[in-house]
Amino acid sequence: MIAITVFIAQTAGYIREVFSRYLTDEVVANLLENPDGLKRDCQRRKVTILMSDLRGFSAISERSEPETISAMLNI
């Protein structure tokens, strides 16, 4: 029983670490509390998406290493 509890805690920690890079803490907590939210069923929703570009980013990214670009975007 202890091993299962430890495994679940480690898995939750890993999921929190990975998803928190891309989602808010509130969304990650919701996913951990409600695993059904990870199902890939189809849902029709109205959403708004903002797409933007950074001036000169393409030129910089073509000249830089992927690790540098990743670090820059994470800032």
mmCIF file of the N, C-alpha and C atoms, coordinates in Angstrom:
data_MODEL
# 
_entry.id   MODEL 
# 
loop_
_atom_site.group_PDB 
_atom_site.id 
_atom_site.type_symbol 
_atom_site.label_atom_id 
_atom_site.label_alt_id 
_atom_site.label_comp_id 
_atom_site.label_asym_id 
_atom_site.label_entity_id 
_atom_site.label_seq_id 
_atom_site.pdbx_PDB_ins_code 
_atom_site.Cartn_x 
_atom_site.Cartn_y 
_atom_site.Cartn_z 
_atom_site.occupancy 
_atom_site.B_iso_or_equiv 
_atom_site.pdbx_formal_charge 
_atom_site.auth_seq_id 
_atom_site.auth_comp_id 
_atom_site.auth_asym_id 
_atom_site.auth_atom_id 
_atom_site.pdbx_PDB_model_num 
ATOM 1   N N  . MET A 1 1  ? 0.824   -1.188 0.000   1.00 0.00 ? 1  MET A N  1 
ATOM 2   C CA . MET A 1 1  ? 0.000   0.000  0.000   1.00 0.00 ? 1  MET A CA 1 
ATOM 3   C C  . MET A 1 1  ? 0.873   1.258  0.000   1.00 0.00 ? 1  MET A C  1 
ATOM 4   N N  . ILE A 1 2  ? 1.954   1.224  0.756   1.00 0.00 ? 2  ILE A N  1 
ATOM 5   C CA . ILE A 1 2  ? 2.853   2.379  0.813   1.00 0.00 ? 2  ILE A CA 1 
ATOM 6   C C  . ILE A 1 2  ? 3.503   2.613  -0.548  1.00 0.00 ? 2  ILE A C  1 
ATOM 7   N N  . ALA A 1 3  ? 3.908   1.524  -1.200  1.00 0.00 ? 3  ALA A N  1 
ATOM 8   C CA . ALA A 1 3  ? 4.539   1.637  -2.517  1.00 0.00 ? 3  ALA A CA 1 
ATOM 9   C C  . ALA A 1 3  ? 3.589   2.267  -3.528  1.00 0.00 ? 3  ALA A C  1 
ATOM 10  N N  . ILE A 1 4  ? 2.330   1.900  -3.475  1.00 0.00 ? 4  ILE A N  1 
ATOM 11  C CA . ILE A 1 4  ? 1.341   2.471  -4.396  1.00 0.00 ? 4  ILE A CA 1 
ATOM 12  C C  . ILE A 1 4  ? 1.162   3.960  -4.119  1.00 0.00 ? 4  ILE A C  1 
ATOM 13  N N  . THR A 1 5  ? 1.089   4.328  -2.863  1.00 0.00 ? 5  THR A N  1 
ATOM 14  C CA . THR A 1 5  ? 0.938   5.733  -2.479  1.00 0.00 ? 5  THR A CA 1 
ATOM 15  C C  . THR A 1 5  ? 2.135   6.554  -2.955  1.00 0.00 ? 5  THR A C  1 
ATOM 16  N N  . VAL A 1 6  ? 3.330   6.018  -2.779  1.00 0.00 ? 6  VAL A N  1 
ATOM 17  C CA . VAL A 1 6  ? 4.547   6.713  -3.223  1.00 0.00 ? 6  VAL A CA 1 
ATOM 18  C C  . VAL A 1 6  ? 4.536   6.865  -4.747  1.00 0.00 ? 6  VAL A C  1 
ATOM 19  N N  . PHE A 1 7  ? 4.163   5.799  -5.454  1.00 0.00 ? 7  PHE A N  1 
ATOM 20  C CA . PHE A 1 7  ? 4.115   5.850  -6.916  1.00 0.00 ? 7  PHE A CA 1 
ATOM 21  C C  . PHE A 1 7  ? 3.135   6.913  -7.395  1.00 0.00 ? 7  PHE A C  1 
ATOM 22  N N  . ILE A 1 8  ? 1.953   6.963  -6.790  1.00 0.00 ? 8  ILE A N  1 
ATOM 23  C CA . ILE A 1 8  ? 0.945   7.957  -7.171  1.00 0.00 ? 8  ILE A CA 1 
ATOM 24  C C  . ILE A 1 8  ? 1.457   9.370  -6.900  1.00 0.00 ? 8  ILE A C  1 
ATOM 25  N N  . ALA A 1 9  ? 2.105   9.577  -5.775  1.00 0.00 ? 9  ALA A N  1 
ATOM 26  C CA . ALA A 1 9  ? 2.648   10.898 -5.433  1.00 0.00 ? 9  ALA A CA 1 
ATOM 27  C C  . ALA A 1 9  ? 3.724   11.309 -6.420  1.00 0.00 ? 9  ALA A C  1 
ATOM 28  N N  . GLN A 1 10 ? 4.608   10.368 -6.792  1.00 0.00 ? 10 GLN A N  1 
ATOM 29  C CA . GLN A 1 10 ? 5.665   10.676 -7.751  1.00 0.00 ? 10 GLN A CA 1 
ATOM 30  C C  . GLN A 1 10 ? 5.077   10.993 -9.123  1.00 0.00 ? 10 GLN A C  1 
ATOM 31  N N  . THR A 1 11 ? 4.075   10.224 -9.525  1.00 0.00 ? 11 THR A N  1 
ATOM 32  C CA . THR A 1 11 ? 3.431   10.457 -10.816 1.00 0.00 ? 11 THR A CA 1 
ATOM 33  C C  . THR A 1 11 ? 2.757   11.823 -10.838 1.00 0.00 ? 11 THR A C  1 
ATOM 34  N N  . ALA A 1 12 ? 2.065   12.167 -9.778  1.00 0.00 ? 12 ALA A N  1 
ATOM 35  C CA . ALA A 1 12 ? 1.411   13.478 -9.701  1.00 0.00 ? 12 ALA A CA 1 
ATOM 36  C C  . ALA A 1 12 ? 2.447   14.591 -9.750  1.00 0.00 ? 12 ALA A C  1 
ATOM 37  N N  . GLY A 1 13 ? 3.576   14.400 -9.071  1.00 0.00 ? 13 GLY A N  1 
ATOM 38  C CA . GLY A 1 13 ? 4.642   15.401 -9.103  1.00 0.00 ? 13 GLY A CA 1 
ATOM 39  C C  . GLY A 1 13 ? 5.211   15.574 -10.497 1.00 0.00 ? 13 GLY A C  1 
ATOM 40  N N  . TYR A 1 14 ? 5.386   14.469 -11.213 1.00 0.00 ? 14 TYR A N  1 
ATOM 41  C CA . TYR A 1 14 ? 5.902   14.533 -12.579 1.00 0.00 ? 14 TYR A CA 1 
ATOM 42  C C  . TYR A 1 14 ? 4.900   15.241 -13.497 1.00 0.00 ? 14 TYR A C  1 
ATOM 43  N N  . ILE A 1 15 ? 3.635   14.883 -13.374 1.00 0.00 ? 15 ILE A N  1 
ATOM 44  C CA . ILE A 1 15 ? 2.602   15.524 -14.193 1.00 0.00 ? 15 ILE A CA 1 
ATOM 45  C C  . ILE A 1 15 ? 2.556   17.025 -13.905 1.00 0.00 ? 15 ILE A C  1 
ATOM 46  N N  . ARG A 1 16 ? 2.625   17.379 -12.624 1.00 0.00 ? 16 ARG A N  1 
ATOM 47  C CA . ARG A 1 16 ? 2.604   18.807 -12.253 1.00 0.00 ? 16 ARG A CA 1 
ATOM 48  C C  . ARG A 1 16 ? 3.808   19.534 -12.855 1.00 0.00 ? 16 ARG A C  1 
ATOM 49  N N  . GLU A 1 17 ? 4.981   18.919 -12.791 1.00 0.00 ? 17 GLU A N  1 
ATOM 50  C CA . GLU A 1 17 ? 6.196   19.541 -13.323 1.00 0.00 ? 17 GLU A CA 1 
ATOM 51  C C  . GLU A 1 17 ? 6.109   19.750 -14.836 1.00 0.00 ? 17 GLU A C  1 
ATOM 52  N N  . VAL A 1 18 ? 5.664   18.731 -15.560 1.00 0.00 ? 18 VAL A N  1 
ATOM 53  C CA . VAL A 1 18 ? 5.607   18.818 -17.022 1.00 0.00 ? 18 VAL A CA 1 
ATOM 54  C C  . VAL A 1 18 ? 4.522   19.786 -17.488 1.00 0.00 ? 18 VAL A C  1 
ATOM 55  N N  . PHE A 1 19 ? 3.312   19.623 -16.972 1.00 0.00 ? 19 PHE A N  1 
ATOM 56  C CA . PHE A 1 19 ? 2.209   20.444 -17.449 1.00 0.00 ? 19 PHE A CA 1 
ATOM 57  C C  . PHE A 1 19 ? 2.319   21.901 -16.987 1.00 0.00 ? 19 PHE A C  1 
ATOM 58  N N  . SER A 1 20 ? 2.985   22.164 -15.870 1.00 0.00 ? 20 SER A N  1 
ATOM 59  C CA . SER A 1 20 ? 3.078   23.542 -15.379 1.00 0.00 ? 20 SER A CA 1 
ATOM 60  C C  . SER A 1 20 ? 3.943   24.409 -16.285 1.00 0.00 ? 20 SER A C  1 
ATOM 61  N N  . ARG A 1 21 ? 4.698   23.792 -17.173 1.00 0.00 ? 21 ARG A N  1 
ATOM 62  C CA . ARG A 1 21 ? 5.452   24.579 -18.160 1.00 0.00 ? 21 ARG A CA 1 
ATOM 63  C C  . ARG A 1 21 ? 4.540   25.252 -19.164 1.00 0.00 ? 21 ARG A C  1 
ATOM 64  N N  . TYR A 1 22 ? 3.375   24.657 -19.396 1.00 0.00 ? 22 TYR A N  1 
ATOM 65  C CA . TYR A 1 22 ? 2.491   25.123 -20.454 1.00 0.00 ? 22 TYR A CA 1 
ATOM 66  C C  . TYR A 1 22 ? 1.135   25.602 -19.965 1.00 0.00 ? 22 TYR A C  1 
ATOM 67  N N  . LEU A 1 23 ? 0.771   25.238 -18.737 1.00 0.00 ? 23 LEU A N  1 
ATOM 68  C CA . LEU A 1 23 ? -0.547  25.571 -18.216 1.00 0.00 ? 23 LEU A CA 1 
ATOM 69  C C  . LEU A 1 23 ? -0.420  26.261 -16.865 1.00 0.00 ? 23 LEU A C  1 
ATOM 70  N N  . THR A 1 24 ? -1.465  26.971 -16.472 1.00 0.00 ? 24 THR A N  1 
ATOM 71  C CA . THR A 1 24 ? -1.453  27.630 -15.170 1.00 0.00 ? 24 THR A CA 1 
ATOM 72  C C  . THR A 1 24 ? -1.556  26.580 -14.064 1.00 0.00 ? 24 THR A C  1 
ATOM 73  N N  . ASP A 1 25 ? -1.156  26.971 -12.863 1.00 0.00 ? 25 ASP A N  1 
ATOM 74  C CA . ASP A 1 25 ? -1.231  26.062 -11.708 1.00 0.00 ? 25 ASP A CA 1 
ATOM 75  C C  . ASP A 1 25 ? -2.660  25.591 -11.473 1.00 0.00 ? 25 ASP A C  1 
ATOM 76  N N  . GLU A 1 26 ? -3.626  26.482 -11.719 1.00 0.00 ? 26 GLU A N  1 
ATOM 77  C CA . GLU A 1 26 ? -5.033  26.137 -11.521 1.00 0.00 ? 26 GLU A CA 1 
ATOM 78  C C  . GLU A 1 26 ? -5.471  25.021 -12.480 1.00 0.00 ? 26 GLU A C  1 
ATOM 79  N N  . VAL A 1 27 ? -5.059  25.107 -13.727 1.00 0.00 ? 27 VAL A N  1 
ATOM 80  C CA . VAL A 1 27 ? -5.423  24.084 -14.710 1.00 0.00 ? 27 VAL A CA 1 
ATOM 81  C C  . VAL A 1 27 ? -4.752  22.757 -14.369 1.00 0.00 ? 27 VAL A C  1 
ATOM 82  N N  . VAL A 1 28 ? -3.491  22.786 -13.965 1.00 0.00 ? 28 VAL A N  1 
ATOM 83  C CA . VAL A 1 28 ? -2.774  21.560 -13.589 1.00 0.00 ? 28 VAL A CA 1 
ATOM 84  C C  . VAL A 1 28 ? -3.443  20.908 -12.387 1.00 0.00 ? 28 VAL A C  1 
ATOM 85  N N  . ALA A 1 29 ? -3.795  21.697 -11.382 1.00 0.00 ? 29 ALA A N  1 
ATOM 86  C CA . ALA A 1 29 ? -4.467  21.156 -10.198 1.00 0.00 ? 29 ALA A CA 1 
ATOM 87  C C  . ALA A 1 29 ? -5.802  20.525 -10.584 1.00 0.00 ? 29 ALA A C  1 
ATOM 88  N N  . ASN A 1 30 ? -6.521  21.168 -11.504 1.00 0.00 ? 30 ASN A N  1 
ATOM 89  C CA . ASN A 1 30 ? -7.795  20.633 -11.971 1.00 0.00 ? 30 ASN A CA 1 
ATOM 90  C C  . ASN A 1 30 ? -7.591  19.291 -12.670 1.00 0.00 ? 30 ASN A C  1 
ATOM 91  N N  . LEU A 1 31 ? -6.550  19.174 -13.489 1.00 0.00 ? 31 LEU A N  1 
ATOM 92  C CA . LEU A 1 31 ? -6.259  17.910 -14.174 1.00 0.00 ? 31 LEU A CA 1 
ATOM 93  C C  . LEU A 1 31 ? -5.929  16.800 -13.193 1.00 0.00 ? 31 LEU A C  1 
ATOM 94  N N  . LEU A 1 32 ? -5.180  17.126 -12.152 1.00 0.00 ? 32 LEU A N  1 
ATOM 95  C CA . LEU A 1 32 ? -4.820  16.113 -11.165 1.00 0.00 ? 32 LEU A CA 1 
ATOM 96  C C  . LEU A 1 32 ? -6.022  15.684 -10.328 1.00 0.00 ? 32 LEU A C  1 
ATOM 97  N N  . GLU A 1 33 ? -6.927  16.607 -10.057 1.00 0.00 ? 33 GLU A N  1 
ATOM 98  C CA . GLU A 1 33 ? -8.110  16.282 -9.262  1.00 0.00 ? 33 GLU A CA 1 
ATOM 99  C C  . GLU A 1 33 ? -9.169  15.555 -10.085 1.00 0.00 ? 33 GLU A C  1 
ATOM 100 N N  . ASN A 1 34 ? -9.208  15.843 -11.396 1.00 0.00 ? 34 ASN A N  1 
ATOM 101 C CA . ASN A 1 34 ? -10.222 15.258 -12.282 1.00 0.00 ? 34 ASN A CA 1 
ATOM 102 C C  . ASN A 1 34 ? -9.539  14.628 -13.487 1.00 0.00 ? 34 ASN A C  1 
ATOM 103 N N  . PRO A 1 35 ? -9.019  13.420 -13.370 1.00 0.00 ? 35 PRO A N  1 
ATOM 104 C CA . PRO A 1 35 ? -8.310  12.778 -14.481 1.00 0.00 ? 35 PRO A CA 1 
ATOM 105 C C  . PRO A 1 35 ? -9.170  12.596 -15.725 1.00 0.00 ? 35 PRO A C  1 
ATOM 106 N N  . ASP A 1 36 ? -10.485 12.643 -15.591 1.00 0.00 ? 36 ASP A N  1 
ATOM 107 C CA . ASP A 1 36 ? -11.355 12.522 -16.763 1.00 0.00 ? 36 ASP A CA 1 
ATOM 108 C C  . ASP A 1 36 ? -11.132 13.675 -17.738 1.00 0.00 ? 36 ASP A C  1 
ATOM 109 N N  . GLY A 1 37 ? -10.539 14.771 -17.250 1.00 0.00 ? 37 GLY A N  1 
ATOM 110 C CA . GLY A 1 37 ? -10.250 15.905 -18.122 1.00 0.00 ? 37 GLY A CA 1 
ATOM 111 C C  . GLY A 1 37 ? -9.199  15.600 -19.169 1.00 0.00 ? 37 GLY A C  1 
ATOM 112 N N  . LEU A 1 38 ? -8.483  14.499 -19.010 1.00 0.00 ? 38 LEU A N  1 
ATOM 113 C CA . LEU A 1 38 ? -7.463  14.116 -19.984 1.00 0.00 ? 38 LEU A CA 1 
ATOM 114 C C  . LEU A 1 38 ? -8.013  13.243 -21.106 1.00 0.00 ? 38 LEU A C  1 
ATOM 115 N N  . LYS A 1 39 ? -9.271  12.866 -21.020 1.00 0.00 ? 39 LYS A N  1 
ATOM 116 C CA . LYS A 1 39 ? -9.862  12.040 -22.070 1.00 0.00 ? 39 LYS A CA 1 
ATOM 117 C C  . LYS A 1 39 ? -9.863  12.814 -23.386 1.00 0.00 ? 39 LYS A C  1 
ATOM 118 N N  . ARG A 1 40 ? -9.721  12.088 -24.461 1.00 0.00 ? 40 ARG A N  1 
ATOM 119 C CA . ARG A 1 40 ? -9.648  12.722 -25.780 1.00 0.00 ? 40 ARG A CA 1 
ATOM 120 C C  . ARG A 1 40 ? -10.980 12.657 -26.510 1.00 0.00 ? 40 ARG A C  1 
ATOM 121 N N  . ASP A 1 41 ? -12.052 12.826 -25.788 1.00 0.00 ? 41 ASP A N  1 
ATOM 122 C CA . ASP A 1 41 ? -13.338 12.824 -26.463 1.00 0.00 ? 41 ASP A CA 1 
ATOM 123 C C  . ASP A 1 41 ? -13.554 14.171 -27.138 1.00 0.00 ? 41 ASP A C  1 
ATOM 124 N N  . CYS A 1 42 ? -14.393 14.180 -28.103 1.00 0.00 ? 42 CYS A N  1 
ATOM 125 C CA . CYS A 1 42 ? -14.641 15.386 -28.888 1.00 0.00 ? 42 CYS A CA 1 
ATOM 126 C C  . CYS A 1 42 ? -15.659 16.268 -28.180 1.00 0.00 ? 42 CYS A C  1 
ATOM 127 N N  . GLN A 1 43 ? -15.336 17.541 -28.077 1.00 0.00 ? 43 GLN A N  1 
ATOM 128 C CA . GLN A 1 43 ? -16.259 18.504 -27.486 1.00 0.00 ? 43 GLN A CA 1 
ATOM 129 C C  . GLN A 1 43 ? -16.287 19.735 -28.374 1.00 0.00 ? 43 GLN A C  1 
ATOM 130 N N  . ARG A 1 44 ? -17.465 20.218 -28.642 1.00 0.00 ? 44 ARG A N  1 
ATOM 131 C CA . ARG A 1 44 ? -17.613 21.425 -29.450 1.00 0.00 ? 44 ARG A CA 1 
ATOM 132 C C  . ARG A 1 44 ? -17.650 22.626 -28.504 1.00 0.00 ? 44 ARG A C  1 
ATOM 133 N N  . ARG A 1 45 ? -16.736 23.571 -28.728 1.00 0.00 ? 45 ARG A N  1 
ATOM 134 C CA . ARG A 1 45 ? -16.676 24.757 -27.882 1.00 0.00 ? 45 ARG A CA 1 
ATOM 135 C C  . ARG A 1 45 ? -16.332 25.978 -28.710 1.00 0.00 ? 45 ARG A C  1 
ATOM 136 N N  . LYS A 1 46 ? -16.771 27.117 -28.248 1.00 0.00 ? 46 LYS A N  1 
ATOM 137 C CA . LYS A 1 46 ? -16.358 28.373 -28.857 1.00 0.00 ? 46 LYS A CA 1 
ATOM 138 C C  . LYS A 1 46 ? -15.151 28.853 -28.073 1.00 0.00 ? 46 LYS A C  1 
ATOM 139 N N  . VAL A 1 47 ? -14.064 29.136 -28.782 1.00 0.00 ? 47 VAL A N  1 
ATOM 140 C CA . VAL A 1 47 ? -12.839 29.587 -28.133 1.00 0.00 ? 47 VAL A CA 1 
ATOM 141 C C  . VAL A 1 47 ? -12.282 30.795 -28.867 1.00 0.00 ? 47 VAL A C  1 
ATOM 142 N N  . THR A 1 48 ? -11.432 31.515 -28.191 1.00 0.00 ? 48 THR A N  1 
ATOM 143 C CA . THR A 1 48 ? -10.715 32.629 -28.792 1.00 0.00 ? 48 THR A CA 1 
ATOM 144 C C  . THR A 1 48 ? -9.236  32.302 -28.735 1.00 0.00 ? 48 THR A C  1 
ATOM 145 N N  . ILE A 1 49 ? -8.560  32.478 -29.844 1.00 0.00 ? 49 ILE A N  1 
ATOM 146 C CA . ILE A 1 49 ? -7.135  32.181 -29.916 1.00 0.00 ? 49 ILE A CA 1 
ATOM 147 C C  . ILE A 1 49 ? -6.406  33.435 -30.387 1.00 0.00 ? 49 ILE A C  1 
ATOM 148 N N  . LEU A 1 50 ? -5.360  33.795 -29.673 1.00 0.00 ? 50 LEU A N  1 
ATOM 149 C CA . LEU A 1 50 ? -4.512  34.913 -30.059 1.00 0.00 ? 50 LEU A CA 1 
ATOM 150 C C  . LEU A 1 50 ? -3.223  34.360 -30.629 1.00 0.00 ? 50 LEU A C  1 
ATOM 151 N N  . MET A 1 51 ? -2.913  34.737 -31.848 1.00 0.00 ? 51 MET A N  1 
ATOM 152 C CA . MET A 1 51 ? -1.659  34.318 -32.457 1.00 0.00 ? 51 MET A CA 1 
ATOM 153 C C  . MET A 1 51 ? -0.837  35.588 -32.685 1.00 0.00 ? 51 MET A C  1 
ATOM 154 N N  . SER A 1 52 ? 0.422   35.516 -32.317 1.00 0.00 ? 52 SER A N  1 
ATOM 155 C CA . SER A 1 52 ? 1.269   36.691 -32.499 1.00 0.00 ? 52 SER A CA 1 
ATOM 156 C C  . SER A 1 52 ? 2.650   36.258 -32.946 1.00 0.00 ? 52 SER A C  1 
ATOM 157 N N  . ASP A 1 53 ? 3.401   37.205 -33.430 1.00 0.00 ? 53 ASP A N  1 
ATOM 158 C CA . ASP A 1 53 ? 4.758   36.937 -33.876 1.00 0.00 ? 53 ASP A CA 1 
ATOM 159 C C  . ASP A 1 53 ? 5.661   37.995 -33.241 1.00 0.00 ? 53 ASP A C  1 
ATOM 160 N N  . LEU A 1 54 ? 6.866   37.598 -32.933 1.00 0.00 ? 54 LEU A N  1 
ATOM 161 C CA . LEU A 1 54 ? 7.835   38.532 -32.380 1.00 0.00 ? 54 LEU A CA 1 
ATOM 162 C C  . LEU A 1 54 ? 8.721   39.021 -33.518 1.00 0.00 ? 54 LEU A C  1 
ATOM 163 N N  . ARG A 1 55 ? 8.865   40.315 -33.613 1.00 0.00 ? 55 ARG A N  1 
ATOM 164 C CA . ARG A 1 55 ? 9.659   40.892 -34.695 1.00 0.00 ? 55 ARG A CA 1 
ATOM 165 C C  . ARG A 1 55 ? 11.082  40.347 -34.641 1.00 0.00 ? 55 ARG A C  1 
ATOM 166 N N  . GLY A 1 56 ? 11.528  39.783 -35.749 1.00 0.00 ? 56 GLY A N  1 
ATOM 167 C CA . GLY A 1 56 ? 12.886  39.294 -35.854 1.00 0.00 ? 56 GLY A CA 1 
ATOM 168 C C  . GLY A 1 56 ? 13.117  37.920 -35.247 1.00 0.00 ? 56 GLY A C  1 
ATOM 169 N N  . PHE A 1 57 ? 12.076  37.309 -34.677 1.00 0.00 ? 57 PHE A N  1 
ATOM 170 C CA . PHE A 1 57 ? 12.268  36.035 -34.002 1.00 0.00 ? 57 PHE A CA 1 
ATOM 171 C C  . PHE A 1 57 ? 12.701  34.934 -34.959 1.00 0.00 ? 57 PHE A C  1 
ATOM 172 N N  . SER A 1 58 ? 12.119  34.898 -36.145 1.00 0.00 ? 58 SER A N  1 
ATOM 173 C CA . SER A 1 58 ? 12.479  33.846 -37.106 1.00 0.00 ? 58 SER A CA 1 
ATOM 174 C C  . SER A 1 58 ? 13.956  33.912 -37.450 1.00 0.00 ? 58 SER A C  1 
ATOM 175 N N  . ALA A 1 59 ? 14.455  35.116 -37.684 1.00 0.00 ? 59 ALA A N  1 
ATOM 176 C CA . ALA A 1 59 ? 15.872  35.276 -38.027 1.00 0.00 ? 59 ALA A CA 1 
ATOM 177 C C  . ALA A 1 59 ? 16.766  34.842 -36.865 1.00 0.00 ? 59 ALA A C  1 
ATOM 178 N N  . ILE A 1 60 ? 16.389  35.215 -35.640 1.00 0.00 ? 60 ILE A N  1 
ATOM 179 C CA . ILE A 1 60 ? 17.177  34.830 -34.470 1.00 0.00 ? 60 ILE A CA 1 
ATOM 180 C C  . ILE A 1 60 ? 17.157  33.315 -34.294 1.00 0.00 ? 60 ILE A C  1 
ATOM 181 N N  . SER A 1 61 ? 15.977  32.715 -34.453 1.00 0.00 ? 61 SER A N  1 
ATOM 182 C CA . SER A 1 61 ? 15.862  31.274 -34.222 1.00 0.00 ? 61 SER A CA 1 
ATOM 183 C C  . SER A 1 61 ? 16.611  30.462 -35.279 1.00 0.00 ? 61 SER A C  1 
ATOM 184 N N  . GLU A 1 62 ? 16.724  31.002 -36.481 1.00 0.00 ? 62 GLU A N  1 
ATOM 185 C CA . GLU A 1 62 ? 17.474  30.300 -37.528 1.00 0.00 ? 62 GLU A CA 1 
ATOM 186 C C  . GLU A 1 62 ? 18.974  30.288 -37.246 1.00 0.00 ? 62 GLU A C  1 
ATOM 187 N N  . ARG A 1 63 ? 19.458  31.295 -36.510 1.00 0.00 ? 63 ARG A N  1 
ATOM 188 C CA . ARG A 1 63 ? 20.892  31.397 -36.230 1.00 0.00 ? 63 ARG A CA 1 
ATOM 189 C C  . ARG A 1 63 ? 21.289  30.801 -34.877 1.00 0.00 ? 63 ARG A C  1 
ATOM 190 N N  . SER A 1 64 ? 20.320  30.447 -34.057 1.00 0.00 ? 64 SER A N  1 
ATOM 191 C CA . SER A 1 64 ? 20.613  30.013 -32.691 1.00 0.00 ? 64 SER A CA 1 
ATOM 192 C C  . SER A 1 64 ? 20.380  28.522 -32.507 1.00 0.00 ? 64 SER A C  1 
ATOM 193 N N  . GLU A 1 65 ? 20.967  28.006 -31.429 1.00 0.00 ? 65 GLU A N  1 
ATOM 194 C CA . GLU A 1 65 ? 20.777  26.605 -31.054 1.00 0.00 ? 65 GLU A CA 1 
ATOM 195 C C  . GLU A 1 65 ? 19.388  26.435 -30.426 1.00 0.00 ? 65 GLU A C  1 
ATOM 196 N N  . PRO A 1 66 ? 18.778  25.263 -30.584 1.00 0.00 ? 66 PRO A N  1 
ATOM 197 C CA . PRO A 1 66 ? 17.445  25.037 -30.004 1.00 0.00 ? 66 PRO A CA 1 
ATOM 198 C C  . PRO A 1 66 ? 17.388  25.284 -28.494 1.00 0.00 ? 66 PRO A C  1 
ATOM 199 N N  . GLU A 1 67 ? 18.448  24.920 -27.771 1.00 0.00 ? 67 GLU A N  1 
ATOM 200 C CA . GLU A 1 67 ? 18.460  25.126 -26.319 1.00 0.00 ? 67 GLU A CA 1 
ATOM 201 C C  . GLU A 1 67 ? 18.398  26.612 -25.963 1.00 0.00 ? 67 GLU A C  1 
ATOM 202 N N  . THR A 1 68 ? 19.065  27.426 -26.757 1.00 0.00 ? 68 THR A N  1 
ATOM 203 C CA . THR A 1 68 ? 19.059  28.876 -26.529 1.00 0.00 ? 68 THR A CA 1 
ATOM 204 C C  . THR A 1 68 ? 17.664  29.445 -26.760 1.00 0.00 ? 68 THR A C  1 
ATOM 205 N N  . ILE A 1 69 ? 17.024  29.001 -27.829 1.00 0.00 ? 69 ILE A N  1 
ATOM 206 C CA . ILE A 1 69 ? 15.677  29.479 -28.144 1.00 0.00 ? 69 ILE A CA 1 
ATOM 207 C C  . ILE A 1 69 ? 14.691  29.042 -27.062 1.00 0.00 ? 69 ILE A C  1 
ATOM 208 N N  . SER A 1 70 ? 14.807  27.804 -26.628 1.00 0.00 ? 70 SER A N  1 
ATOM 209 C CA . SER A 1 70 ? 13.930  27.305 -25.578 1.00 0.00 ? 70 SER A CA 1 
ATOM 210 C C  . SER A 1 70 ? 14.078  28.111 -24.294 1.00 0.00 ? 70 SER A C  1 
ATOM 211 N N  . ALA A 1 71 ? 15.319  28.386 -23.906 1.00 0.00 ? 71 ALA A N  1 
ATOM 212 C CA . ALA A 1 71 ? 15.562  29.181 -22.698 1.00 0.00 ? 71 ALA A CA 1 
ATOM 213 C C  . ALA A 1 71 ? 15.001  30.590 -22.854 1.00 0.00 ? 71 ALA A C  1 
ATOM 214 N N  . MET A 1 72 ? 15.167  31.164 -24.033 1.00 0.00 ? 72 MET A N  1 
ATOM 215 C CA . MET A 1 72 ? 14.667  32.515 -24.291 1.00 0.00 ? 72 MET A CA 1 
ATOM 216 C C  . MET A 1 72 ? 13.137  32.549 -24.202 1.00 0.00 ? 72 MET A C  1 
ATOM 217 N N  . LEU A 1 73 ? 12.465  31.569 -24.780 1.00 0.00 ? 73 LEU A N  1 
ATOM 218 C CA . LEU A 1 73 ? 11.009  31.525 -24.745 1.00 0.00 ? 73 LEU A CA 1 
ATOM 219 C C  . LEU A 1 73 ? 10.475  31.257 -23.341 1.00 0.00 ? 73 LEU A C  1 
ATOM 220 N N  . ASN A 1 74 ? 11.208  30.497 -22.548 1.00 0.00 ? 74 ASN A N  1 
ATOM 221 C CA . ASN A 1 74 ? 10.757  30.205 -21.194 1.00 0.00 ? 74 ASN A CA 1 
ATOM 222 C C  . ASN A 1 74 ? 10.848  31.421 -20.285 1.00 0.00 ? 74 ASN A C  1 
ATOM 223 N N  . ILE A 1 75 ? 11.701  32.353 -20.624 1.00 0.00 ? 75 ILE A N  1 
ATOM 224 C CA . ILE A 1 75 ? 11.784  33.601 -19.838 1.00 0.00 ? 75 ILE A CA 1 
ATOM 225 C C  . ILE A 1 75 ? 10.529  34.404 -20.051 1.00 0.00 ? 75 ILE A C  1 
# 
